[in-house]
Amino acid sequence: MVHLDQLQKLKPLVNDPTFVRAVQTVKQENKLRLSDLLYKLYGIQVNPSSMFDVQVKRIHEYKRQLLNCLHMVVLYNRIKRDPTAPFVPRTIMVGGKAAPGYHIAKQIIRLINHVAAVVNNDPVVGDKLKIIFLENYRVSFAEKIIPATDLSEQISTAGTEASGTGN
């Protein structure tokens, strides 16, 4: 879409149940396709009805993937503390590449993968929380991920990223 002002034409449809169902159907189909792809690539079965919480961008300290990882640990601990508490099932995906000489970025990737291994193999957690590091994130992969995303994490440190340059 080039002319964002055209989005105003959708405003009258916001309360139209047929339109809302059609949009929900498209989103769910995208989530099913991505779930199948994630299983093929990583062998991880995700709940396509879970919230797809995604942070995809170059790995860097100021982009705060580490903060996102700490949030994963908080969610995991909440589930472990009270597995019967109501919890919105969530699939967290983090993807991006680290510069070859950027040691801290590579350590962040390692940490996310270690947290994912613990969470994804804990039977108490089950389908409530899944974590996947998306290897080799690239434009062709983004074309499959972004249409299925429910929550796009934009948590870079204030003032460090030009507005509108992320996904």
PyMOL commands that place a pseudoatom at each C-alpha (Angstrom):
pseudoatom trace, name=CA, resn=MET, resi=1, chain=A, elem=C, hetatm=0, pos=[0.000, 0.000, 0.000]
pseudoatom trace, name=CA, resn=VAL, resi=2, chain=A, elem=C, hetatm=0, pos=[1.411, 3.357, -1.046]
pseudoatom trace, name=CA, resn=HIS, resi=3, chain=A, elem=C, hetatm=0, pos=[-1.336, 5.782, 0.040]
pseudoatom trace, name=CA, resn=LEU, resi=4, chain=A, elem=C, hetatm=0, pos=[-1.955, 5.216, 3.738]
pseudoatom trace, name=CA, resn=ASP, resi=5, chain=A, elem=C, hetatm=0, pos=[-4.866, 7.663, 3.688]
pseudoatom trace, name=CA, resn=GLN, resi=6, chain=A, elem=C, hetatm=0, pos=[-6.755, 4.893, 1.857]
pseudoatom trace, name=CA, resn=LEU, resi=7, chain=A, elem=C, hetatm=0, pos=[-6.900, 3.023, 5.176]
pseudoatom trace, name=CA, resn=GLN, resi=8, chain=A, elem=C, hetatm=0, pos=[-9.641, 5.466, 6.229]
pseudoatom trace, name=CA, resn=LYS, resi=9, chain=A, elem=C, hetatm=0, pos=[-11.978, 3.548, 3.907]
pseudoatom trace, name=CA, resn=LEU, resi=10, chain=A, elem=C, hetatm=0, pos=[-11.736, 0.585, 6.290]
pseudoatom trace, name=CA, resn=LYS, resi=11, chain=A, elem=C, hetatm=0, pos=[-13.024, 2.566, 9.268]
pseudoatom trace, name=CA, resn=PRO, resi=12, chain=A, elem=C, hetatm=0, pos=[-16.739, 1.894, 8.584]
pseudoatom trace, name=CA, resn=LEU, resi=13, chain=A, elem=C, hetatm=0, pos=[-15.982, -1.852, 8.485]
pseudoatom trace, name=CA, resn=VAL, resi=14, chain=A, elem=C, hetatm=0, pos=[-14.477, -2.031, 11.978]
pseudoatom trace, name=CA, resn=ASN, resi=15, chain=A, elem=C, hetatm=0, pos=[-17.783, -3.166, 13.522]
pseudoatom trace, name=CA, resn=ASP, resi=16, chain=A, elem=C, hetatm=0, pos=[-18.878, -5.299, 10.566]
pseudoatom trace, name=CA, resn=PRO, resi=17, chain=A, elem=C, hetatm=0, pos=[-18.799, -8.906, 11.854]
pseudoatom trace, name=CA, resn=THR, resi=18, chain=A, elem=C, hetatm=0, pos=[-18.356, -10.367, 8.358]
pseudoatom trace, name=CA, resn=PHE, resi=19, chain=A, elem=C, hetatm=0, pos=[-15.334, -8.163, 7.657]
pseudoatom trace, name=CA, resn=VAL, resi=20, chain=A, elem=C, hetatm=0, pos=[-13.812, -8.833, 11.086]
pseudoatom trace, name=CA, resn=ARG, resi=21, chain=A, elem=C, hetatm=0, pos=[-14.234, -12.609, 10.618]
pseudoatom trace, name=CA, resn=ALA, resi=22, chain=A, elem=C, hetatm=0, pos=[-12.621, -12.408, 7.169]
pseudoatom trace, name=CA, resn=VAL, resi=23, chain=A, elem=C, hetatm=0, pos=[-9.591, -10.573, 8.585]
pseudoatom trace, name=CA, resn=GLN, resi=24, chain=A, elem=C, hetatm=0, pos=[-9.348, -13.072, 11.468]
pseudoatom trace, name=CA, resn=THR, resi=25, chain=A, elem=C, hetatm=0, pos=[-9.502, -15.962, 8.993]
pseudoatom trace, name=CA, resn=VAL, resi=26, chain=A, elem=C, hetatm=0, pos=[-6.637, -14.545, 6.917]
pseudoatom trace, name=CA, resn=LYS, resi=27, chain=A, elem=C, hetatm=0, pos=[-4.540, -14.001, 10.071]
pseudoatom trace, name=CA, resn=GLN, resi=28, chain=A, elem=C, hetatm=0, pos=[-5.213, -17.559, 11.297]
pseudoatom trace, name=CA, resn=GLU, resi=29, chain=A, elem=C, hetatm=0, pos=[-4.299, -19.031, 7.897]
pseudoatom trace, name=CA, resn=ASN, resi=30, chain=A, elem=C, hetatm=0, pos=[-0.998, -17.123, 8.017]
pseudoatom trace, name=CA, resn=LYS, resi=31, chain=A, elem=C, hetatm=0, pos=[-0.370, -18.423, 11.543]
pseudoatom trace, name=CA, resn=LEU, resi=32, chain=A, elem=C, hetatm=0, pos=[-1.094, -22.012, 10.458]
pseudoatom trace, name=CA, resn=ARG, resi=33, chain=A, elem=C, hetatm=0, pos=[1.343, -21.706, 7.537]
pseudoatom trace, name=CA, resn=LEU, resi=34, chain=A, elem=C, hetatm=0, pos=[4.039, -20.269, 9.790]
pseudoatom trace, name=CA, resn=SER, resi=35, chain=A, elem=C, hetatm=0, pos=[3.412, -22.958, 12.439]
pseudoatom trace, name=CA, resn=ASP, resi=36, chain=A, elem=C, hetatm=0, pos=[3.956, -25.648, 9.800]
pseudoatom trace, name=CA, resn=LEU, resi=37, chain=A, elem=C, hetatm=0, pos=[7.145, -23.940, 8.601]
pseudoatom trace, name=CA, resn=LEU, resi=38, chain=A, elem=C, hetatm=0, pos=[8.501, -23.630, 12.160]
pseudoatom trace, name=CA, resn=TYR, resi=39, chain=A, elem=C, hetatm=0, pos=[7.894, -27.333, 12.704]
pseudoatom trace, name=CA, resn=LYS, resi=40, chain=A, elem=C, hetatm=0, pos=[9.711, -28.198, 9.455]
pseudoatom trace, name=CA, resn=LEU, resi=41, chain=A, elem=C, hetatm=0, pos=[12.665, -25.917, 10.194]
pseudoatom trace, name=CA, resn=TYR, resi=42, chain=A, elem=C, hetatm=0, pos=[13.081, -26.349, 13.947]
pseudoatom trace, name=CA, resn=GLY, resi=43, chain=A, elem=C, hetatm=0, pos=[11.010, -29.390, 14.934]
pseudoatom trace, name=CA, resn=ILE, resi=44, chain=A, elem=C, hetatm=0, pos=[9.044, -27.267, 17.410]
pseudoatom trace, name=CA, resn=GLN, resi=45, chain=A, elem=C, hetatm=0, pos=[5.283, -27.688, 17.501]
pseudoatom trace, name=CA, resn=VAL, resi=46, chain=A, elem=C, hetatm=0, pos=[3.649, -24.344, 18.267]
pseudoatom trace, name=CA, resn=ASN, resi=47, chain=A, elem=C, hetatm=0, pos=[0.033, -23.578, 19.035]
pseudoatom trace, name=CA, resn=PRO, resi=48, chain=A, elem=C, hetatm=0, pos=[-1.238, -21.559, 16.044]
pseudoatom trace, name=CA, resn=SER, resi=49, chain=A, elem=C, hetatm=0, pos=[-3.892, -20.059, 18.324]
pseudoatom trace, name=CA, resn=SER, resi=50, chain=A, elem=C, hetatm=0, pos=[-1.235, -18.657, 20.655]
pseudoatom trace, name=CA, resn=MET, resi=51, chain=A, elem=C, hetatm=0, pos=[-0.167, -15.019, 20.550]
pseudoatom trace, name=CA, resn=PHE, resi=52, chain=A, elem=C, hetatm=0, pos=[2.737, -14.723, 18.101]
pseudoatom trace, name=CA, resn=ASP, resi=53, chain=A, elem=C, hetatm=0, pos=[5.091, -12.268, 19.824]
pseudoatom trace, name=CA, resn=VAL, resi=54, chain=A, elem=C, hetatm=0, pos=[7.900, -11.375, 17.404]
pseudoatom trace, name=CA, resn=GLN, resi=55, chain=A, elem=C, hetatm=0, pos=[11.121, -9.350, 17.531]
pseudoatom trace, name=CA, resn=VAL, resi=56, chain=A, elem=C, hetatm=0, pos=[13.030, -9.547, 14.266]
pseudoatom trace, name=CA, resn=LYS, resi=57, chain=A, elem=C, hetatm=0, pos=[15.941, -7.213, 13.585]
pseudoatom trace, name=CA, resn=ARG, resi=58, chain=A, elem=C, hetatm=0, pos=[19.727, -7.110, 13.687]
pseudoatom trace, name=CA, resn=ILE, resi=59, chain=A, elem=C, hetatm=0, pos=[20.995, -8.350, 17.059]
pseudoatom trace, name=CA, resn=HIS, resi=60, chain=A, elem=C, hetatm=0, pos=[22.413, -5.421, 19.022]
pseudoatom trace, name=CA, resn=GLU, resi=61, chain=A, elem=C, hetatm=0, pos=[22.458, -4.243, 22.626]
pseudoatom trace, name=CA, resn=TYR, resi=62, chain=A, elem=C, hetatm=0, pos=[20.468, -1.088, 21.870]
pseudoatom trace, name=CA, resn=LYS, resi=63, chain=A, elem=C, hetatm=0, pos=[17.739, -3.146, 20.176]
pseudoatom trace, name=CA, resn=ARG, resi=64, chain=A, elem=C, hetatm=0, pos=[17.255, -4.829, 23.544]
pseudoatom trace, name=CA, resn=GLN, resi=65, chain=A, elem=C, hetatm=0, pos=[16.803, -8.470, 22.639]
pseudoatom trace, name=CA, resn=LEU, resi=66, chain=A, elem=C, hetatm=0, pos=[18.320, -9.118, 26.068]
pseudoatom trace, name=CA, resn=LEU, resi=67, chain=A, elem=C, hetatm=0, pos=[15.389, -7.285, 27.693]
pseudoatom trace, name=CA, resn=ASN, resi=68, chain=A, elem=C, hetatm=0, pos=[13.022, -9.466, 25.677]
pseudoatom trace, name=CA, resn=CYS, resi=69, chain=A, elem=C, hetatm=0, pos=[14.902, -12.562, 26.866]
pseudoatom trace, name=CA, resn=LEU, resi=70, chain=A, elem=C, hetatm=0, pos=[14.502, -11.461, 30.482]
pseudoatom trace, name=CA, resn=HIS, resi=71, chain=A, elem=C, hetatm=0, pos=[10.768, -11.095, 29.825]
pseudoatom trace, name=CA, resn=MET, resi=72, chain=A, elem=C, hetatm=0, pos=[10.742, -14.698, 28.578]
pseudoatom trace, name=CA, resn=VAL, resi=73, chain=A, elem=C, hetatm=0, pos=[12.273, -15.801, 31.882]
pseudoatom trace, name=CA, resn=VAL, resi=74, chain=A, elem=C, hetatm=0, pos=[9.650, -13.818, 33.821]
pseudoatom trace, name=CA, resn=LEU, resi=75, chain=A, elem=C, hetatm=0, pos=[6.828, -15.479, 31.860]
pseudoatom trace, name=CA, resn=TYR, resi=76, chain=A, elem=C, hetatm=0, pos=[8.386, -18.909, 32.413]
pseudoatom trace, name=CA, resn=ASN, resi=77, chain=A, elem=C, hetatm=0, pos=[8.702, -18.298, 36.155]
pseudoatom trace, name=CA, resn=ARG, resi=78, chain=A, elem=C, hetatm=0, pos=[5.056, -17.180, 36.368]
pseudoatom trace, name=CA, resn=ILE, resi=79, chain=A, elem=C, hetatm=0, pos=[3.921, -20.400, 34.724]
pseudoatom trace, name=CA, resn=LYS, resi=80, chain=A, elem=C, hetatm=0, pos=[6.164, -22.510, 36.957]
pseudoatom trace, name=CA, resn=ARG, resi=81, chain=A, elem=C, hetatm=0, pos=[4.935, -20.744, 40.108]
pseudoatom trace, name=CA, resn=ASP, resi=82, chain=A, elem=C, hetatm=0, pos=[1.255, -21.365, 39.286]
pseudoatom trace, name=CA, resn=PRO, resi=83, chain=A, elem=C, hetatm=0, pos=[0.676, -23.642, 36.277]
pseudoatom trace, name=CA, resn=THR, resi=84, chain=A, elem=C, hetatm=0, pos=[-3.116, -23.463, 36.743]
pseudoatom trace, name=CA, resn=ALA, resi=85, chain=A, elem=C, hetatm=0, pos=[-3.318, -19.653, 36.590]
pseudoatom trace, name=CA, resn=PRO, resi=86, chain=A, elem=C, hetatm=0, pos=[-4.945, -18.183, 33.483]
pseudoatom trace, name=CA, resn=PHE, resi=87, chain=A, elem=C, hetatm=0, pos=[-2.274, -17.433, 30.909]
pseudoatom trace, name=CA, resn=VAL, resi=88, chain=A, elem=C, hetatm=0, pos=[-2.563, -16.329, 27.292]
pseudoatom trace, name=CA, resn=PRO, resi=89, chain=A, elem=C, hetatm=0, pos=[-0.587, -18.939, 25.324]
pseudoatom trace, name=CA, resn=ARG, resi=90, chain=A, elem=C, hetatm=0, pos=[2.356, -17.203, 23.672]
pseudoatom trace, name=CA, resn=THR, resi=91, chain=A, elem=C, hetatm=0, pos=[4.914, -18.131, 21.025]
pseudoatom trace, name=CA, resn=ILE, resi=92, chain=A, elem=C, hetatm=0, pos=[7.895, -15.798, 21.205]
pseudoatom trace, name=CA, resn=MET, resi=93, chain=A, elem=C, hetatm=0, pos=[10.085, -15.556, 18.123]
pseudoatom trace, name=CA, resn=VAL, resi=94, chain=A, elem=C, hetatm=0, pos=[13.326, -13.608, 17.976]
pseudoatom trace, name=CA, resn=GLY, resi=95, chain=A, elem=C, hetatm=0, pos=[15.280, -13.407, 14.756]
pseudoatom trace, name=CA, resn=GLY, resi=96, chain=A, elem=C, hetatm=0, pos=[18.211, -11.508, 13.403]
pseudoatom trace, name=CA, resn=LYS, resi=97, chain=A, elem=C, hetatm=0, pos=[21.894, -11.671, 12.664]
pseudoatom trace, name=CA, resn=ALA, resi=98, chain=A, elem=C, hetatm=0, pos=[24.888, -10.536, 14.686]
pseudoatom trace, name=CA, resn=ALA, resi=99, chain=A, elem=C, hetatm=0, pos=[27.875, -8.798, 13.149]
pseudoatom trace, name=CA, resn=PRO, resi=100, chain=A, elem=C, hetatm=0, pos=[30.793, -11.276, 12.869]
pseudoatom trace, name=CA, resn=GLY, resi=101, chain=A, elem=C, hetatm=0, pos=[32.951, -9.549, 15.492]
pseudoatom trace, name=CA, resn=TYR, resi=102, chain=A, elem=C, hetatm=0, pos=[30.155, -8.533, 17.858]
pseudoatom trace, name=CA, resn=HIS, resi=103, chain=A, elem=C, hetatm=0, pos=[30.742, -10.908, 20.774]
pseudoatom trace, name=CA, resn=ILE, resi=104, chain=A, elem=C, hetatm=0, pos=[27.943, -9.612, 23.019]
pseudoatom trace, name=CA, resn=ALA, resi=105, chain=A, elem=C, hetatm=0, pos=[25.344, -10.023, 20.253]
pseudoatom trace, name=CA, resn=LYS, resi=106, chain=A, elem=C, hetatm=0, pos=[26.450, -13.630, 19.771]
pseudoatom trace, name=CA, resn=GLN, resi=107, chain=A, elem=C, hetatm=0, pos=[26.150, -14.189, 23.532]
pseudoatom trace, name=CA, resn=ILE, resi=108, chain=A, elem=C, hetatm=0, pos=[22.597, -12.805, 23.453]
pseudoatom trace, name=CA, resn=ILE, resi=109, chain=A, elem=C, hetatm=0, pos=[21.714, -15.325, 20.725]
pseudoatom trace, name=CA, resn=ARG, resi=110, chain=A, elem=C, hetatm=0, pos=[23.233, -18.135, 22.813]
pseudoatom trace, name=CA, resn=LEU, resi=111, chain=A, elem=C, hetatm=0, pos=[21.254, -17.037, 25.869]
pseudoatom trace, name=CA, resn=ILE, resi=112, chain=A, elem=C, hetatm=0, pos=[17.966, -16.925, 23.949]
pseudoatom trace, name=CA, resn=ASN, resi=113, chain=A, elem=C, hetatm=0, pos=[18.638, -20.431, 22.615]
pseudoatom trace, name=CA, resn=HIS, resi=114, chain=A, elem=C, hetatm=0, pos=[19.440, -21.729, 26.118]
pseudoatom trace, name=CA, resn=VAL, resi=115, chain=A, elem=C, hetatm=0, pos=[16.278, -20.182, 27.580]
pseudoatom trace, name=CA, resn=ALA, resi=116, chain=A, elem=C, hetatm=0, pos=[14.289, -21.662, 24.681]
pseudoatom trace, name=CA, resn=ALA, resi=117, chain=A, elem=C, hetatm=0, pos=[15.733, -25.133, 25.357]
pseudoatom trace, name=CA, resn=VAL, resi=118, chain=A, elem=C, hetatm=0, pos=[14.626, -24.999, 28.999]
pseudoatom trace, name=CA, resn=VAL, resi=119, chain=A, elem=C, hetatm=0, pos=[11.165, -23.570, 28.295]
pseudoatom trace, name=CA, resn=ASN, resi=120, chain=A, elem=C, hetatm=0, pos=[10.334, -25.723, 25.266]
pseudoatom trace, name=CA, resn=ASN, resi=121, chain=A, elem=C, hetatm=0, pos=[11.284, -28.952, 27.053]
pseudoatom trace, name=CA, resn=ASP, resi=122, chain=A, elem=C, hetatm=0, pos=[9.441, -28.290, 30.309]
pseudoatom trace, name=CA, resn=PRO, resi=123, chain=A, elem=C, hetatm=0, pos=[6.269, -30.436, 30.434]
pseudoatom trace, name=CA, resn=VAL, resi=124, chain=A, elem=C, hetatm=0, pos=[4.708, -28.107, 33.030]
pseudoatom trace, name=CA, resn=VAL, resi=125, chain=A, elem=C, hetatm=0, pos=[4.853, -25.244, 30.533]
pseudoatom trace, name=CA, resn=GLY, resi=126, chain=A, elem=C, hetatm=0, pos=[3.441, -27.248, 27.613]
pseudoatom trace, name=CA, resn=ASP, resi=127, chain=A, elem=C, hetatm=0, pos=[1.743, -25.057, 24.996]
pseudoatom trace, name=CA, resn=LYS, resi=128, chain=A, elem=C, hetatm=0, pos=[1.537, -22.022, 27.270]
pseudoatom trace, name=CA, resn=LEU, resi=129, chain=A, elem=C, hetatm=0, pos=[4.926, -20.701, 26.157]
pseudoatom trace, name=CA, resn=LYS, resi=130, chain=A, elem=C, hetatm=0, pos=[7.229, -21.549, 23.272]
pseudoatom trace, name=CA, resn=ILE, resi=131, chain=A, elem=C, hetatm=0, pos=[10.403, -19.709, 22.320]
pseudoatom trace, name=CA, resn=ILE, resi=132, chain=A, elem=C, hetatm=0, pos=[12.132, -19.902, 18.953]
pseudoatom trace, name=CA, resn=PHE, resi=133, chain=A, elem=C, hetatm=0, pos=[15.254, -18.153, 17.719]
pseudoatom trace, name=CA, resn=LEU, resi=134, chain=A, elem=C, hetatm=0, pos=[14.760, -17.712, 13.974]
pseudoatom trace, name=CA, resn=GLU, resi=135, chain=A, elem=C, hetatm=0, pos=[18.065, -18.564, 12.328]
pseudoatom trace, name=CA, resn=ASN, resi=136, chain=A, elem=C, hetatm=0, pos=[19.076, -16.965, 9.043]
pseudoatom trace, name=CA, resn=TYR, resi=137, chain=A, elem=C, hetatm=0, pos=[16.421, -14.280, 9.281]
pseudoatom trace, name=CA, resn=ARG, resi=138, chain=A, elem=C, hetatm=0, pos=[16.084, -12.611, 5.874]
pseudoatom trace, name=CA, resn=VAL, resi=139, chain=A, elem=C, hetatm=0, pos=[13.492, -10.830, 3.734]
pseudoatom trace, name=CA, resn=SER, resi=140, chain=A, elem=C, hetatm=0, pos=[12.018, -14.037, 2.293]
pseudoatom trace, name=CA, resn=PHE, resi=141, chain=A, elem=C, hetatm=0, pos=[11.558, -15.365, 5.840]
pseudoatom trace, name=CA, resn=ALA, resi=142, chain=A, elem=C, hetatm=0, pos=[10.056, -12.030, 6.973]
pseudoatom trace, name=CA, resn=GLU, resi=143, chain=A, elem=C, hetatm=0, pos=[7.409, -12.391, 4.263]
pseudoatom trace, name=CA, resn=LYS, resi=144, chain=A, elem=C, hetatm=0, pos=[6.150, -15.480, 6.106]
pseudoatom trace, name=CA, resn=ILE, resi=145, chain=A, elem=C, hetatm=0, pos=[6.613, -14.218, 9.670]
pseudoatom trace, name=CA, resn=ILE, resi=146, chain=A, elem=C, hetatm=0, pos=[5.214, -10.689, 9.597]
pseudoatom trace, name=CA, resn=PRO, resi=147, chain=A, elem=C, hetatm=0, pos=[1.716, -11.559, 8.253]
pseudoatom trace, name=CA, resn=ALA, resi=148, chain=A, elem=C, hetatm=0, pos=[1.331, -14.090, 11.099]
pseudoatom trace, name=CA, resn=THR, resi=149, chain=A, elem=C, hetatm=0, pos=[2.558, -11.762, 13.855]
pseudoatom trace, name=CA, resn=ASP, resi=150, chain=A, elem=C, hetatm=0, pos=[0.161, -10.631, 16.585]
pseudoatom trace, name=CA, resn=LEU, resi=151, chain=A, elem=C, hetatm=0, pos=[2.652, -8.501, 18.530]
pseudoatom trace, name=CA, resn=SER, resi=152, chain=A, elem=C, hetatm=0, pos=[5.696, -6.903, 16.897]
pseudoatom trace, name=CA, resn=GLU, resi=153, chain=A, elem=C, hetatm=0, pos=[8.221, -5.942, 19.583]
pseudoatom trace, name=CA, resn=GLN, resi=154, chain=A, elem=C, hetatm=0, pos=[9.670, -2.468, 18.983]
pseudoatom trace, name=CA, resn=ILE, resi=155, chain=A, elem=C, hetatm=0, pos=[11.664, -1.918, 22.166]
pseudoatom trace, name=CA, resn=SER, resi=156, chain=A, elem=C, hetatm=0, pos=[14.897, -0.312, 20.971]
pseudoatom trace, name=CA, resn=THR, resi=157, chain=A, elem=C, hetatm=0, pos=[16.434, 2.241, 23.301]
pseudoatom trace, name=CA, resn=ALA, resi=158, chain=A, elem=C, hetatm=0, pos=[14.726, 5.616, 22.778]
pseudoatom trace, name=CA, resn=GLY, resi=159, chain=A, elem=C, hetatm=0, pos=[16.480, 7.866, 20.285]
pseudoatom trace, name=CA, resn=THR, resi=160, chain=A, elem=C, hetatm=0, pos=[18.623, 5.128, 18.742]
pseudoatom trace, name=CA, resn=GLU, resi=161, chain=A, elem=C, hetatm=0, pos=[16.527, 4.099, 15.775]
pseudoatom trace, name=CA, resn=ALA, resi=162, chain=A, elem=C, hetatm=0, pos=[15.004, 6.161, 12.973]
pseudoatom trace, name=CA, resn=SER, resi=163, chain=A, elem=C, hetatm=0, pos=[11.216, 6.158, 13.134]
pseudoatom trace, name=CA, resn=GLY, resi=164, chain=A, elem=C, hetatm=0, pos=[9.503, 3.636, 10.892]
pseudoatom trace, name=CA, resn=THR, resi=165, chain=A, elem=C, hetatm=0, pos=[12.637, 1.768, 9.838]
pseudoatom trace, name=CA, resn=GLY, resi=166, chain=A, elem=C, hetatm=0, pos=[11.738, -1.508, 11.567]
pseudoatom trace, name=CA, resn=ASN, resi=167, chain=A, elem=C, hetatm=0, pos=[9.163, -4.086, 10.527]
for i in range(1, 167): cmd.bond("trace and resi %d" % i, "trace and resi %d" % (i + 1))
show_as sticks, trace
zoom trace
